């Protein structure tokens, strides 16, 4: 078929030294730019991290998280207490007056002005009293 053409690598570099040097310089410039960008980004992240882990009063993030966790636990305990109190009150409310009704009327035909009334006070089961005045 055909003969293989073999060219030594040294002759490619020596013959194109200017192009190889320009390519190497371009790669170095790109890498330097990437390096500057990375240094700036790490610096910003470092500042953000320092602000995150240090509070204004000097506490670090771990201390803040422990204090917050203590407050959350206390709030959960208080919420449980309030829920238990609400359950107790719900049980006690069934015997309290929950339904009221009042009716004003004329007890006699010759007296006007709706001076008579009937007042009903009932609990949740419908038990209670009716108070009337004629």
C-alpha positions, 0 to 999 in steps of 0.5 A: 500500500503506502509507506508510513510517513514518520516525522520525529516529534523534535522536528515538529517542536523545533520547526514550530517553536513560535506556535508552540510557545504562543499556545503554551502562553495562551494556556498559561494565561487562561489558567492564571485567569481561572486561578484568579477567579478561584482565589476571589471565589474562595475569598468570598466563600471564606468571608461568608463562612466566617459570618455564618459561624460567628455571631455578632455577640461572638458565639460560634455556630455550634453554640447558636445551634445548641441554644436554638435547639434548647429553645425548640425543645422548650417550645415543644414541651410548652406546646404539649402542655397547652394541648393537654390543657385544651383537652382537659378544657374540652372535656369540662366544656360539655357541662357548661352553658353552650346554647342560649336563647331568649324570646320576648313576648306579650303574656296578655293581650291587653299588655303590649311592649313585649315585657315578658320573656323566656330565657333558655340556658343549655349545655352541649347535651341539651340539659339546662334551665328555662327562666321565664318572667311574665 
